[in-house]
């Protein structure tokens, strides 16, 4: 094969690559931070919230919006107004329309506030959330700051989630194995956090917590840093199941600190347990549901488009073959602790996203990926033949 032909193949490969949406790899990333100048104000003393929106991604962003509406007990003082360095702020809706934000650039919004109620609550928490379709790094899209009644008040926002229902290990007598996550989305570190487990009815024998600091149905977590989550291992006794049944487990979290938002303190996890006697009966339509732990940790949300794409690939293809089901069982048995570590480190989340990108692209564009792979293989073969012919001469 002539050298010119190789060049043509290289250019053709580059053209195929241009058709692939590489913005999945390089995209804007809006990160929010918030501070308040006076945490414990005197009666009638105004405070200032400063919200900073930074584009820490590699691409410019357009149509950037941040929603920050003061809580009911706070209001902007009469005669004063919020001051955005870029864009406009609507106090009625709380929408800060930033517009364009170049890579590496930032914008600030200063909101003056005063306590507008006679009896000040322990915590008055201001929350800002950014929204941008191309921003897939959702872990840094939220910022909080609190005005407190006293210096000893601690403001936390505890939540509990069952990230995926139970996974049945492959054996004739099986046990249920899962992880429950307790998180703190508040501005302060949480202390003495409790997570309680109940079953109604008790369909799973010996269902219990199996983590440090846990008894059978209660876990005590000494502290959870602001913006962090802690995984708690859940396990049951081995059991046989001869009929289709539904198991319902409820989890609730509480703390000795002031939890200013309690609507996310409870969650109910429902698992459809199929009859089973051996591994061949673990079929895709059994009702056993699992979740992409590592992908969720890397992309920040189980609803993130890349996670949904990987989940669809699992459900549509992997669950329909014995090797695929074996991989799913192995992955969901061992991945939750790894995912917990990934979720705590931005650099690990970035690395995992980069490692997952070729797989995501191949799943999203299988025909292009196949053609590109075939083209690259042909190029390598041609180059090897070219080197061989040169050696022969």
C-alpha positions, 0 to 999 in steps of 0.5 A, spaced: 500 500 500 502 506 498 504 512 503 499 516 500 493 511 501 495 511 508 495 518 509 488 518 506 486 513 511 488 517 516 484 523 514 478 519 513 479 516 520 480 523 523 473 525 519 470 519 523 472 522 529 470 529 528 463 526 527 463 523 534 461 528 540 467 530 543 464 535 548 462 529 552 469 529 554 470 537 554 465 541 556 463 547 561 463 545 568 460 551 572 462 550 580 458 554 585 461 557 592 457 561 597 459 565 603 456 570 608 459 576 611 456 575 618 454 568 620 450 570 627 448 577 626 445 582 631 437 584 631 436 588 625 443 587 622 443 586 614 448 581 612 451 579 605 451 573 601 456 572 596 455 567 590 461 566 585 460 562 579 466 559 576 467 556 569 472 550 571 471 546 565 475 546 558 469 550 554 466 556 554 459 556 557 453 560 554 446 561 557 448 560 564 443 561 570 443 560 577 437 560 582 438 563 589 431 565 592 432 567 599 428 563 604 422 565 607 425 568 613 430 572 610 428 578 605 432 584 601 432 590 605 428 596 603 432 600 599 437 595 597 438 590 591 442 585 589 448 586 585 451 581 580 457 583 576 455 579 570 448 579 567 441 580 571 438 578 578 430 577 579 429 577 586 422 575 585 424 568 582 431 568 584 434 567 577 441 570 576 441 570 568 449 570 567 449 568 560 456 567 557 462 565 561 468 563 558 472 557 560 476 560 567 472 566 568 467 567 574 462 571 576 459 574 582 452 575 585 452 579 592 445 579 595 443 583 601 439 580 606 435 581 613 431 577 618 424 578 616 421 574 622 419 576 629 422 569 632 429 567 628 430 560 627 436 556 629 438 556 621 436 560 615 440 557 609 441 560 603 441 555 597 444 556 590 443 551 584 446 552 577 443 549 571 446 548 564 445 542 560 452 541 557 454 541 565 455 534 567 459 535 573 453 536 578 457 535 584 459 542 584 453 545 582 450 547 589 452 552 594 449 553 601 451 558 607 447 559 613 445 565 618 444 562 625 441 565 631 447 563 636 454 561 634 453 554 637 447 552 632 449 547 627 446 547 620 445 540 617 441 537 611 441 529 612 438 525 607 438 517 606 438 513 599 438 506 598 442 506 591 440 500 588 436 495 590 438 488 593 443 484 589 442 476 589 449 473 590 450 466 586 448 460 590 443 456 592 441 459 598 442 466 597 443 473 602 441 480 600 447 485 599 446 492 599 449 499 601 445 505 604 448 512 603 447 517 608 449 524 606 449 531 609 448 537 604 448 542 609 453 548 610 456 545 617 459 538 619 453 533 622 455 530 628 452 524 632 448 521 625 443 516 626 440 511 621 435 506 623 432 500 619 425 497 619 422 492 615 414 491 614 413 486 613 419 482 615 420 478 609 428 478 609 430 474 614 436 477 618 436 483 614 441 488 618 447 493 618 454 490 617 458 496 618 462 499 623 458 503 629 452 499 627 447 494 631 442 490 627 437 496 625 441 502 627 447 505 625 451 511 629 456 515 624 460 520 629 460 525 623 459 527 616 462 533 613 458 538 609 457 535 602 459 528 604 456 522 604 457 515 608 456 508 605 453 503 610 453 496 608 446 492 609 446 484 609 441 478 610 441 471 612 442 466 607 435 464 605 431 460 599 425 463 596 420 459 593 415 464 590 415 471 588 415 476 593 416 483 595 420 486 600 420 493 603 425 496 607 425 503 610 430 507 612 430 514 616 436 518 619 436 523 624 442 527 628 443 531 634 444 538 630 439 542 627 436 539 620 433 545 617 430 540 611 427 534 613 423 532 607 429 527 605 430 524 612 426 517 610 426 513 604 423 506 602 426 501 598 422 496 595 425 489 592 421 484 587 425 477 589 423 472 584 423 464 586 430 461 586 433 455 586 440 456 582 443 461 578 440 459 572 433 462 574 436 469 575 433 472 569 433 479 566 426 480 568 426 477 575 425 484 578 432 485 581 434 492 580 441 494 581 444 501 579 451 503 576 454 505 583 461 507 580 458 511 574 453 515 579 459 517 583 463 519 577 458 523 574 454 525 580 447 523 579 443 516 577 439 521 572 445 524 569 445 522 561 451 518 561 449 514 567 442 512 564 446 510 557 450 505 561 444 503 565 440 502 558 446 498 555 446 493 562 438 492 561 438 491 554 444 487 553 448 485 559 442 482 562 440 477 556 447 473 557 450 468 562 457 472 562 453 479 562 449 477 568 455 474 572 459 481 570 453 484 573 453 480 580 461 481 580 460 489 579 455 490 584 457 486 589 464 489 589 463 496 586 459 500 592 465 501 597 470 503 590 464 508 588 464 511 595 471 513 595 471 516 588 465 520 590 469 524 595 475 526 590 474 530 584 480 528 581 478 521 581 471 522 579 475 526 573 479 520 571 473 515 572 469 519 567 475 519 562 476 512 562 468 511 561 468 516 555 470 511 550 465 506 552 460 511 553 461 513 546 461 506 543 455 505 546 452 511 544 454 511 537 456 503 535 456 503 528 461 509 528 465 506 533 465 499 529 467 503 523 472 507 526 475 500 529 475 497 523 478 503 519 484 503 525 485 496 524 486 496 517 491 502 518 495 498 522 495 492 518 497 497 512 502 500 516 505 493 518 505 491 511 509 497 509 514 496 514 515 489 511 516 491 504 521 496 506 525 491 510 524 486 504 527 492 500 
